[in-house]
Amino acid sequence: KQWYQRRVRVFPGREDRPPTLTSTKLGPWEVSSQQCHILRTTCRCTAATIKCNHCTYSDSLELPDLPEMTFDRNWLVLRHSPSGREIKLNTLDALKMVDAHNDRVKVSYANEWLETRRHSEHINNTVKPFDWTFTTAYTGSLGDGVKVRETEDTPDKEKLLRRDQILYHTEVVLFEDELADNGCSKLVVKCRVMPSFVLILLRQYLRVDKVMYRVQETRIYAERDWDYAIREVTVREAGFGEVESLGNVVLFDEWAIGQHLPVTKCVRERLDFG
């Protein structure tokens, strides 16, 4: 495939930079993360039996294009040490859940789309329909043995709001794309470890200028003495006309806009690691 060579942003001198690894522990929980450069532009396979990430992405994904900045080696893992079970947040699995055959935004916001994008060279020349906004329903990759069931439990808001000492904090970008100057699509993982809990936020922010906004937030919350975690998934979405009056300061602030979007979906699950 030639998709990545066509649109990738190249930062000279960074392709050989080694990954940065961090980790911490809290009770039975271990958090680890890795950050590195964006996906390489060419094949780097070293042997016939070992695939480089460029070829792995090419073979694993049906998408005709990838985000401009795809951080293929970035990830974050929450591991329950006594059982060895874990949940991992990574780029490849997130992109596997992007629709490779249908243009979601064009279907959902047809009138707005046709009016504002009729002269967009990039969109009109797309080889085949696909969700070029890279919208993904990804909420994390569960390891073997992790059991999932619905729950009404929620993260402890009182603990979340307390000004306790932050023992560990990291932010890992999985991918980002400016949608050919038509907006922004960004998937990022944040994590903070406090004396009594671990909180992970997986967040996709999507802005299609003059068309729509969408924010999906997945919170994974585990207390120090638990052998389970609560996963809460919230989706907020609105058309541009519904929020236009907020003004550009809010409309272009990826964190502020989320407070003004109506909730369209909320799911809570208990992840049992023990």
Number of C-alpha atoms within 10 A of each C-alpha: 13 11 14 22 14 12 15 18 16 16 9 7 7 11 14 10 9 10 13 11 13 14 15 13 18 20 15 16 23 18 23 17 23 17 20 20 20 21 22 21 17 13 13 13 14 9 8 6 7 11 15 15 18 18 16 15 21 18 11 12 17 15 22 19 23 24 23 20 21 24 22 22 17 26 22 27 20 25 20 24 17 11 13 16 17 22 20 18 24 26 21 21 17 20 25 18 14 22 20 19 13 14 16 18 18 18 10 13 14 12 11 18 18 12 11 13 17 10 10 12 10 13 16 12 8 12 10 14 17 21 20 25 24 30 23 17 18 23 22 19 14 18 14 11 13 17 14 16 10 12 14 10 12 15 19 12 8 7 13 15 8 9 8 11 9 10 13 17 15 16 16 21 22 28 25 21 21 17 20 14 11 19 18 20 24 22 25 21 23 16 22 16 23 20 14 14 20 24 21 24 20 24 22 25 21 25 25 20 19 17 24 22 25 23 26 26 23 23 24 25 22 24 23 17 12 15 18 20 23 24 27 22 21 17 20 20 20 18 18 18 11 14 16 13 10 11 9 9 9 17 20 14 10 19 11 12 20 22 12 15 18 14 16 12 11 13 13 20 19 21 23 18 24 15
